[in-house]
Amino acid sequence: MSDEYAALRCALGHALTYLDGLDTRQIPATASVEELRKRLSKDLGNDGIPAARVIDELAADVEGGLFGTGSPRFFAWAIGGGLPAAIAADWLTSVWDQVSSIYSSSPALAVMEEVAGAWLKDVLRLPQDASFAFVTGCQSAHLVALAAARHKLLEDRGHDVEARGLSDAPRMTIHTGELCHESVARAARFLGLGTDAIKTHPCHGDGRLDLDHVARSLDDSPAILVLQAGEFRTGAFDDFHHAHELAKAENLWVHVDGALGLWIAASEKYQHLMDGCSLMDSWATDGHKWLNLPFDTGFVFTAHPQAHKQAMTVRASYFTAGEGVRHQVDWGPEWSRRGRGLPVYAALRSLGRHGLAQLVDRCCEYAQRLVEGIGELEGVEIVTAPVINQGIVRFIAADGDDDRRTNEVIERIQNSGVTWFGGADYKGRRVMRVPVLNWRTTQDDIEAVIEVVRSALQS
Ligand SMILES: Cc1ncc(COP(=O)(O)O)c(C=O)c1O
């Protein structure tokens, strides 16, 4: 008798083997592009092959072509490691395969998102009446937040941007800091505001935006101010109270990029860094970072549900969108989409408030030890010590070419195969970022990684 679900059983086996091996496998991909093309470019053939064989061959063909990003010693790009509850729920998301646009196409998924949204606002200490959407990542979260801001600021000037577009609208300005993530400018492009609308202001030495500089440059254009909660190199948090004063006086919409740092609200020890943050107008963060979800989840929240909804909502004659229930299509840019609330719900339930707080505190403690341990090695400069869970270091060259030396040492560390850090530019200098976000990382990993860096400096 044929086994209709043999492919699923094969996939489970491969998944468990992969996860079990994360601690010991080489982190970087080792297969060359030629090898991967040769293995994967099979003749499609007119006739298909059994599903289980597809999965088995796929697992064999990608061998050496996957990056061990879930490894407890992987520290690049600031990503978490996939909590077991979240991965399992992610599998079920595909199995249940719900149309997660409106309530009636999947009541359970709509209610799950409603509940998970309220939990998120609780742990992130955001206003319980804030609107929210589950999007693909922080990039899309910015897009939604800035679309809501565009709606509100132009509506205040008597302009209906959804109907009339931007051609005869007052020109908008986006004020932000020199350390702002590139995804904000990309959202401005998508929304037709253009990158010329962005006024970039200097940051203080600790990475905080100089709000006095912003105040001096305000004119009467409708304006958005983009702040950071946990800047991605320094971990800096902007001064939200100061921004709030400015926003009240000048009618600004203040948006917070909290891709990394918004989660600090879960920690008793660090939540003071978020003081005043709940007074802002919108917030964006990622699920694949500190919440340790698989990719495909970002979160956006706004203090202006009406503007948010008007910027996003849509109806079609084949929808039966009832009243008094949540329709996800009212809040995000997609029409058809997967039920991405499921892994969020599962991850939050598996952690609970205390589990999330412990995860946050542990990552901060490890990042501090890691930067301190690396910083004690000869030939290392700590550029910024972690405020929360990330710092940056730089490697010093005898001939003064520290940028070259930094790239060289990063490459040696990467070639070790047992740990992985990435480089970045910070204020015109090459640095190595040291973020810790993975739930799998242990104290032993941290100490082992310091030794790898020591060897890389010596070789
Ligand atoms: C501070 C910051 N904002 C925004 C983004 C974009 O997020 P995503 O890649 O999830 O779209 C990132 C990405 O790492 C980030 O670090």
The ligand as a Tripos MOL2 file, in Angstrom:
@<TRIPOS>MOLECULE
LIG
   16    16     1     0     0
SMALL
NO_CHARGES

@<TRIPOS>ATOM
      1 C1         17.3700   47.9620   12.9850 C.3       1 LIG1
      2 C2         16.7810   47.2120   11.8180 C.ar      1 LIG1
      3 N1         15.6720   47.6860   11.2290 N.ar      1 LIG1
      4 C3         15.0970   47.0510   10.1970 C.ar      1 LIG1
      5 C4         15.6040   45.8710    9.7010 C.ar      1 LIG1
      6 C5         14.9310   45.1780    8.5510 C.3       1 LIG1
      7 O1         14.2820   44.0520    9.0550 O.3       1 LIG1
      8 P1         13.8580   42.7850    8.1630 P.3       1 LIG1
      9 O2         15.1160   42.2340    7.5830 O.co2     1 LIG1
     10 O3         13.2120   41.8540    9.1200 O.co2     1 LIG1
     11 O4         12.8960   43.2330    7.1300 O.co2     1 LIG1
     12 C6         16.7430   45.3230   10.2920 C.ar      1 LIG1
     13 C7         17.3110   44.0690    9.7820 C.2       1 LIG1
     14 O5         18.1400   43.4240   10.3630 O.2       1 LIG1
     15 C8         17.3400   45.9980   11.3870 C.ar      1 LIG1
     16 O6         18.4370   45.5210   12.0040 O.3       1 LIG1
@<TRIPOS>BOND
     1     1     2 1
     2     2     3 ar
     3     2    15 ar
     4     3     4 ar
     5     4     5 ar
     6     5     6 1
     7     5    12 ar
     8     6     7 1
     9     7     8 1
    10     8     9 2
    11     8    10 1
    12     8    11 1
    13    12    13 1
    14    12    15 ar
    15    13    14 2
    16    15    16 1
@<TRIPOS>SUBSTRUCTURE
     1 LIG1         1 GROUP 0 **** ****
